[in-house]
Amino acid sequence: MSTYDVLRHLADSWGLVVMAGIFVGLCLWPFRPGARQYADEAATSIFKDENDG
């Protein structure tokens, strides 16, 4: 078996599992405990230096 075939098999099997795990982790990252404070800060950061007058 050539090196290409071994790497292709590894990418087809475990590579897909790793990429799916990273995708799920990144999708769940904003919903972790304590993330609301950072999300609210990021959402209102564009108005930080704005004056109402």
PyMOL Python script that loads the backbone (N, CA, C, O; Angstrom):
from pymol import cmd

cmd.read_pdbstr("""\
ATOM      1  N   MET A   1       0.853  -1.169   0.000  1.00  0.00           N
ATOM      2  CA  MET A   1       0.000   0.000   0.000  1.00  0.00           C
ATOM      3  C   MET A   1       0.905   1.242   0.000  1.00  0.00           C
ATOM      4  O   MET A   1       1.854   1.324   0.780  1.00  0.00           O
ATOM      5  N   SER A   2       0.610   2.180  -0.859  1.00  0.00           N
ATOM      6  CA  SER A   2       1.451   3.369  -0.978  1.00  0.00           C
ATOM      7  C   SER A   2       1.097   4.386   0.108  1.00  0.00           C
ATOM      8  O   SER A   2       0.061   4.282   0.764  1.00  0.00           O
ATOM      9  N   THR A   3       1.971   5.356   0.280  1.00  0.00           N
ATOM     10  CA  THR A   3       1.743   6.416   1.269  1.00  0.00           C
ATOM     11  C   THR A   3       0.481   7.201   0.934  1.00  0.00           C
ATOM     12  O   THR A   3      -0.282   7.578   1.824  1.00  0.00           O
ATOM     13  N   TYR A   4       0.269   7.442  -0.351  1.00  0.00           N
ATOM     14  CA  TYR A   4      -0.924   8.160  -0.776  1.00  0.00           C
ATOM     15  C   TYR A   4      -2.192   7.429  -0.340  1.00  0.00           C
ATOM     16  O   TYR A   4      -3.124   8.047   0.174  1.00  0.00           O
ATOM     17  N   ASP A   5      -2.225   6.127  -0.545  1.00  0.00           N
ATOM     18  CA  ASP A   5      -3.406   5.346  -0.181  1.00  0.00           C
ATOM     19  C   ASP A   5      -3.654   5.369   1.326  1.00  0.00           C
ATOM     20  O   ASP A   5      -4.799   5.445   1.772  1.00  0.00           O
ATOM     21  N   VAL A   6      -2.587   5.303   2.099  1.00  0.00           N
ATOM     22  CA  VAL A   6      -2.726   5.341   3.557  1.00  0.00           C
ATOM     23  C   VAL A   6      -3.269   6.698   3.999  1.00  0.00           C
ATOM     24  O   VAL A   6      -4.197   6.767   4.805  1.00  0.00           O
ATOM     25  N   LEU A   7      -2.691   7.767   3.474  1.00  0.00           N
ATOM     26  CA  LEU A   7      -3.159   9.107   3.852  1.00  0.00           C
ATOM     27  C   LEU A   7      -4.576   9.363   3.361  1.00  0.00           C
ATOM     28  O   LEU A   7      -5.358  10.027   4.042  1.00  0.00           O
ATOM     29  N   ARG A   8      -4.912   8.844   2.192  1.00  0.00           N
ATOM     30  CA  ARG A   8      -6.271   9.007   1.656  1.00  0.00           C
ATOM     31  C   ARG A   8      -7.277   8.282   2.539  1.00  0.00           C
ATOM     32  O   ARG A   8      -8.351   8.815   2.818  1.00  0.00           O
ATOM     33  N   HIS A   9      -6.944   7.081   2.977  1.00  0.00           N
ATOM     34  CA  HIS A   9      -7.824   6.322   3.858  1.00  0.00           C
ATOM     35  C   HIS A   9      -7.983   7.039   5.206  1.00  0.00           C
ATOM     36  O   HIS A   9      -9.087   7.122   5.744  1.00  0.00           O
ATOM     37  N   LEU A  10      -6.881   7.551   5.741  1.00  0.00           N
ATOM     38  CA  LEU A  10      -6.938   8.280   7.009  1.00  0.00           C
ATOM     39  C   LEU A  10      -7.816   9.523   6.884  1.00  0.00           C
ATOM     40  O   LEU A  10      -8.629   9.795   7.767  1.00  0.00           O
ATOM     41  N   ALA A  11      -7.661  10.273   5.803  1.00  0.00           N
ATOM     42  CA  ALA A  11      -8.456  11.477   5.599  1.00  0.00           C
ATOM     43  C   ALA A  11      -9.932  11.142   5.399  1.00  0.00           C
ATOM     44  O   ALA A  11     -10.805  11.869   5.873  1.00  0.00           O
ATOM     45  N   ASP A  12     -10.210  10.049   4.703  1.00  0.00           N
ATOM     46  CA  ASP A  12     -11.599   9.667   4.453  1.00  0.00           C
ATOM     47  C   ASP A  12     -12.311   9.183   5.710  1.00  0.00           C
ATOM     48  O   ASP A  12     -13.525   9.347   5.829  1.00  0.00           O
ATOM     49  N   SER A  13     -11.584   8.596   6.640  1.00  0.00           N
ATOM     50  CA  SER A  13     -12.242   8.050   7.820  1.00  0.00           C
ATOM     51  C   SER A  13     -12.109   8.993   9.019  1.00  0.00           C
ATOM     52  O   SER A  13     -13.091   9.607   9.436  1.00  0.00           O
ATOM     53  N   TRP A  14     -10.924   9.107   9.562  1.00  0.00           N
ATOM     54  CA  TRP A  14     -10.740   9.897  10.774  1.00  0.00           C
ATOM     55  C   TRP A  14     -10.762  11.401  10.503  1.00  0.00           C
ATOM     56  O   TRP A  14     -11.139  12.182  11.377  1.00  0.00           O
ATOM     57  N   GLY A  15     -10.365  11.804   9.318  1.00  0.00           N
ATOM     58  CA  GLY A  15     -10.415  13.228   8.976  1.00  0.00           C
ATOM     59  C   GLY A  15     -11.833  13.759   9.016  1.00  0.00           C
ATOM     60  O   GLY A  15     -12.078  14.868   9.492  1.00  0.00           O
ATOM     61  N   LEU A  16     -12.764  12.966   8.517  1.00  0.00           N
ATOM     62  CA  LEU A  16     -14.167  13.364   8.541  1.00  0.00           C
ATOM     63  C   LEU A  16     -14.696  13.453   9.965  1.00  0.00           C
ATOM     64  O   LEU A  16     -15.455  14.367  10.288  1.00  0.00           O
ATOM     65  N   VAL A  17     -14.308  12.526  10.805  1.00  0.00           N
ATOM     66  CA  VAL A  17     -14.741  12.533  12.207  1.00  0.00           C
ATOM     67  C   VAL A  17     -14.182  13.768  12.926  1.00  0.00           C
ATOM     68  O   VAL A  17     -14.896  14.419  13.688  1.00  0.00           O
ATOM     69  N   VAL A  18     -12.925  14.084  12.686  1.00  0.00           N
ATOM     70  CA  VAL A  18     -12.304  15.248  13.332  1.00  0.00           C
ATOM     71  C   VAL A  18     -12.970  16.544  12.854  1.00  0.00           C
ATOM     72  O   VAL A  18     -13.275  17.419  13.664  1.00  0.00           O
ATOM     73  N   MET A  19     -13.193  16.666  11.554  1.00  0.00           N
ATOM     74  CA  MET A  19     -13.830  17.881  11.030  1.00  0.00           C
ATOM     75  C   MET A  19     -15.265  18.022  11.538  1.00  0.00           C
ATOM     76  O   MET A  19     -15.706  19.135  11.824  1.00  0.00           O
ATOM     77  N   ALA A  20     -15.989  16.931  11.653  1.00  0.00           N
ATOM     78  CA  ALA A  20     -17.352  16.983  12.187  1.00  0.00           C
ATOM     79  C   ALA A  20     -17.330  17.394  13.651  1.00  0.00           C
ATOM     80  O   ALA A  20     -18.188  18.161  14.089  1.00  0.00           O
ATOM     81  N   GLY A  21     -16.359  16.894  14.417  1.00  0.00           N
ATOM     82  CA  GLY A  21     -16.238  17.282  15.822  1.00  0.00           C
ATOM     83  C   GLY A  21     -15.917  18.757  15.981  1.00  0.00           C
ATOM     84  O   GLY A  21     -16.474  19.426  16.852  1.00  0.00           O
ATOM     85  N   ILE A  22     -15.018  19.270  15.141  1.00  0.00           N
ATOM     86  CA  ILE A  22     -14.684  20.696  15.189  1.00  0.00           C
ATOM     87  C   ILE A  22     -15.902  21.531  14.818  1.00  0.00           C
ATOM     88  O   ILE A  22     -16.159  22.556  15.449  1.00  0.00           O
ATOM     89  N   PHE A  23     -16.653  21.112  13.809  1.00  0.00           N
ATOM     90  CA  PHE A  23     -17.855  21.833  13.395  1.00  0.00           C
ATOM     91  C   PHE A  23     -18.884  21.898  14.525  1.00  0.00           C
ATOM     92  O   PHE A  23     -19.431  22.964  14.805  1.00  0.00           O
ATOM     93  N   VAL A  24     -19.143  20.773  15.165  1.00  0.00           N
ATOM     94  CA  VAL A  24     -20.107  20.736  16.272  1.00  0.00           C
ATOM     95  C   VAL A  24     -19.612  21.601  17.433  1.00  0.00           C
ATOM     96  O   VAL A  24     -20.397  22.324  18.047  1.00  0.00           O
ATOM     97  N   GLY A  25     -18.321  21.529  17.733  1.00  0.00           N
ATOM     98  CA  GLY A  25     -17.761  22.346  18.805  1.00  0.00           C
ATOM     99  C   GLY A  25     -17.904  23.826  18.530  1.00  0.00           C
ATOM    100  O   GLY A  25     -18.249  24.592  19.431  1.00  0.00           O
ATOM    101  N   LEU A  26     -17.645  24.246  17.295  1.00  0.00           N
ATOM    102  CA  LEU A  26     -17.777  25.660  16.953  1.00  0.00           C
ATOM    103  C   LEU A  26     -19.241  26.114  16.935  1.00  0.00           C
ATOM    104  O   LEU A  26     -19.540  27.267  17.246  1.00  0.00           O
ATOM    105  N   CYS A  27     -20.133  25.220  16.578  1.00  0.00           N
ATOM    106  CA  CYS A  27     -21.561  25.567  16.610  1.00  0.00           C
ATOM    107  C   CYS A  27     -22.065  25.725  18.041  1.00  0.00           C
ATOM    108  O   CYS A  27     -22.942  26.550  18.299  1.00  0.00           O
ATOM    109  N   LEU A  28     -21.524  24.946  18.969  1.00  0.00           N
ATOM    110  CA  LEU A  28     -21.968  25.008  20.359  1.00  0.00           C
ATOM    111  C   LEU A  28     -21.220  26.064  21.177  1.00  0.00           C
ATOM    112  O   LEU A  28     -21.662  26.407  22.273  1.00  0.00           O
ATOM    113  N   TRP A  29     -20.110  26.582  20.677  1.00  0.00           N
ATOM    114  CA  TRP A  29     -19.272  27.533  21.418  1.00  0.00           C
ATOM    115  C   TRP A  29     -20.052  28.763  21.914  1.00  0.00           C
ATOM    116  O   TRP A  29     -19.857  29.148  23.067  1.00  0.00           O
ATOM    117  N   PRO A  30     -20.910  29.395  21.125  1.00  0.00           N
ATOM    118  CA  PRO A  30     -21.635  30.576  21.621  1.00  0.00           C
ATOM    119  C   PRO A  30     -22.642  30.267  22.727  1.00  0.00           C
ATOM    120  O   PRO A  30     -23.071  31.180  23.432  1.00  0.00           O
ATOM    121  N   PHE A  31     -23.027  29.012  22.893  1.00  0.00           N
ATOM    122  CA  PHE A  31     -24.039  28.641  23.870  1.00  0.00           C
ATOM    123  C   PHE A  31     -23.448  28.149  25.185  1.00  0.00           C
ATOM    124  O   PHE A  31     -24.178  27.647  26.040  1.00  0.00           O
ATOM    125  N   ARG A  32     -22.140  28.285  25.357  1.00  0.00           N
ATOM    126  CA  ARG A  32     -21.505  27.846  26.597  1.00  0.00           C
ATOM    127  C   ARG A  32     -21.875  28.806  27.729  1.00  0.00           C
ATOM    128  O   ARG A  32     -22.217  29.960  27.468  1.00  0.00           O
ATOM    129  N   PRO A  33     -21.813  28.347  28.976  1.00  0.00           N
ATOM    130  CA  PRO A  33     -22.125  29.222  30.106  1.00  0.00           C
ATOM    131  C   PRO A  33     -21.139  30.397  30.157  1.00  0.00           C
ATOM    132  O   PRO A  33     -19.931  30.211  30.010  1.00  0.00           O
ATOM    133  N   GLY A  34     -21.658  31.577  30.361  1.00  0.00           N
ATOM    134  CA  GLY A  34     -20.823  32.761  30.468  1.00  0.00           C
ATOM    135  C   GLY A  34     -20.571  33.463  29.148  1.00  0.00           C
ATOM    136  O   GLY A  34     -19.911  34.502  29.131  1.00  0.00           O
ATOM    137  N   ALA A  35     -21.065  32.944  28.061  1.00  0.00           N
ATOM    138  CA  ALA A  35     -20.805  33.544  26.761  1.00  0.00           C
ATOM    139  C   ALA A  35     -21.705  34.746  26.487  1.00  0.00           C
ATOM    140  O   ALA A  35     -21.394  35.565  25.621  1.00  0.00           O
ATOM    141  N   ARG A  36     -22.808  34.861  27.207  1.00  0.00           N
ATOM    142  CA  ARG A  36     -23.739  35.950  26.945  1.00  0.00           C
ATOM    143  C   ARG A  36     -23.092  37.310  27.169  1.00  0.00           C
ATOM    144  O   ARG A  36     -23.335  38.241  26.401  1.00  0.00           O
ATOM    145  N   GLN A  37     -22.285  37.439  28.191  1.00  0.00           N
ATOM    146  CA  GLN A  37     -21.618  38.711  28.484  1.00  0.00           C
ATOM    147  C   GLN A  37     -20.738  39.133  27.303  1.00  0.00           C
ATOM    148  O   GLN A  37     -20.763  40.292  26.890  1.00  0.00           O
ATOM    149  N   TYR A  38     -19.972  38.202  26.770  1.00  0.00           N
ATOM    150  CA  TYR A  38     -19.088  38.521  25.643  1.00  0.00           C
ATOM    151  C   TYR A  38     -19.890  38.810  24.373  1.00  0.00           C
ATOM    152  O   TYR A  38     -19.513  39.680  23.588  1.00  0.00           O
ATOM    153  N   ALA A  39     -20.977  38.098  24.169  1.00  0.00           N
ATOM    154  CA  ALA A  39     -21.811  38.321  22.992  1.00  0.00           C
ATOM    155  C   ALA A  39     -22.484  39.685  23.057  1.00  0.00           C
ATOM    156  O   ALA A  39     -22.541  40.399  22.056  1.00  0.00           O
ATOM    157  N   ASP A  40     -22.995  40.052  24.230  1.00  0.00           N
ATOM    158  CA  ASP A  40     -23.619  41.372  24.385  1.00  0.00           C
ATOM    159  C   ASP A  40     -22.600  42.492  24.214  1.00  0.00           C
ATOM    160  O   ASP A  40     -22.903  43.523  23.613  1.00  0.00           O
ATOM    161  N   GLU A  41     -21.403  42.294  24.736  1.00  0.00           N
ATOM    162  CA  GLU A  41     -20.345  43.293  24.587  1.00  0.00           C
ATOM    163  C   GLU A  41     -19.947  43.453  23.124  1.00  0.00           C
ATOM    164  O   GLU A  41     -19.741  44.574  22.660  1.00  0.00           O
ATOM    165  N   ALA A  42     -19.838  42.365  22.403  1.00  0.00           N
ATOM    166  CA  ALA A  42     -19.488  42.420  20.986  1.00  0.00           C
ATOM    167  C   ALA A  42     -20.604  43.071  20.174  1.00  0.00           C
ATOM    168  O   ALA A  42     -20.331  43.802  19.222  1.00  0.00           O
ATOM    169  N   ALA A  43     -21.856  42.813  20.543  1.00  0.00           N
ATOM    170  CA  ALA A  43     -22.989  43.370  19.803  1.00  0.00           C
ATOM    171  C   ALA A  43     -23.113  44.872  19.980  1.00  0.00           C
ATOM    172  O   ALA A  43     -23.570  45.566  19.072  1.00  0.00           O
ATOM    173  N   THR A  44     -22.714  45.381  21.132  1.00  0.00           N
ATOM    174  CA  THR A  44     -22.851  46.816  21.393  1.00  0.00           C
ATOM    175  C   THR A  44     -21.540  47.571  21.275  1.00  0.00           C
ATOM    176  O   THR A  44     -21.503  48.768  21.560  1.00  0.00           O
ATOM    177  N   SER A  45     -20.474  46.919  20.869  1.00  0.00           N
ATOM    178  CA  SER A  45     -19.164  47.583  20.815  1.00  0.00           C
ATOM    179  C   SER A  45     -19.112  48.687  19.763  1.00  0.00           C
ATOM    180  O   SER A  45     -18.320  49.619  19.902  1.00  0.00           O
ATOM    181  N   ILE A  46     -19.930  48.612  18.718  1.00  0.00           N
ATOM    182  CA  ILE A  46     -19.887  49.656  17.696  1.00  0.00           C
ATOM    183  C   ILE A  46     -20.493  50.964  18.208  1.00  0.00           C
ATOM    184  O   ILE A  46     -20.254  52.015  17.613  1.00  0.00           O
ATOM    185  N   PHE A  47     -21.261  50.931  19.284  1.00  0.00           N
ATOM    186  CA  PHE A  47     -21.889  52.125  19.836  1.00  0.00           C
ATOM    187  C   PHE A  47     -21.117  52.681  21.025  1.00  0.00           C
ATOM    188  O   PHE A  47     -21.574  53.631  21.660  1.00  0.00           O
ATOM    189  N   LYS A  48     -19.957  52.110  21.340  1.00  0.00           N
ATOM    190  CA  LYS A  48     -19.217  52.471  22.551  1.00  0.00           C
ATOM    191  C   LYS A  48     -18.822  53.938  22.578  1.00  0.00           C
ATOM    192  O   LYS A  48     -18.960  54.580  23.619  1.00  0.00           O
ATOM    193  N   ASP A  49     -18.340  54.487  21.486  1.00  0.00           N
ATOM    194  CA  ASP A  49     -17.858  55.866  21.455  1.00  0.00           C
ATOM    195  C   ASP A  49     -18.882  56.854  20.925  1.00  0.00           C
ATOM    196  O   ASP A  49     -18.554  58.016  20.684  1.00  0.00           O
ATOM    197  N   GLU A  50     -20.095  56.418  20.743  1.00  0.00           N
ATOM    198  CA  GLU A  50     -21.118  57.288  20.173  1.00  0.00           C
ATOM    199  C   GLU A  50     -21.796  58.118  21.253  1.00  0.00           C
ATOM    200  O   GLU A  50     -22.136  57.609  22.321  1.00  0.00           O
ATOM    201  N   ASN A  51     -21.986  59.391  20.967  1.00  0.00           N
ATOM    202  CA  ASN A  51     -22.682  60.280  21.909  1.00  0.00           C
ATOM    203  C   ASN A  51     -24.120  60.460  21.452  1.00  0.00           C
ATOM    204  O   ASN A  51     -24.405  60.394  20.256  1.00  0.00           O
ATOM    205  N   ASP A  52     -25.027  60.687  22.395  1.00  0.00           N
ATOM    206  CA  ASP A  52     -26.439  60.909  22.053  1.00  0.00           C
ATOM    207  C   ASP A  52     -26.728  62.388  21.792  1.00  0.00           C
ATOM    208  O   ASP A  52     -27.863  62.738  21.472  1.00  0.00           O
ATOM    209  N   GLY A  53     -25.758  63.235  21.918  1.00  0.00           N
ATOM    210  CA  GLY A  53     -26.011  64.667  21.788  1.00  0.00           C
ATOM    211  C   GLY A  53     -25.253  65.236  20.719  1.00  0.00           C
ATOM    212  O   GLY A  53     -25.346  66.437  20.468  1.00  0.00           O
TER     213      GLY A  53
END
""", "prot")
cmd.dss("prot")
cmd.show_as("cartoon", "prot")
cmd.util.cbc("prot")
cmd.orient("prot")
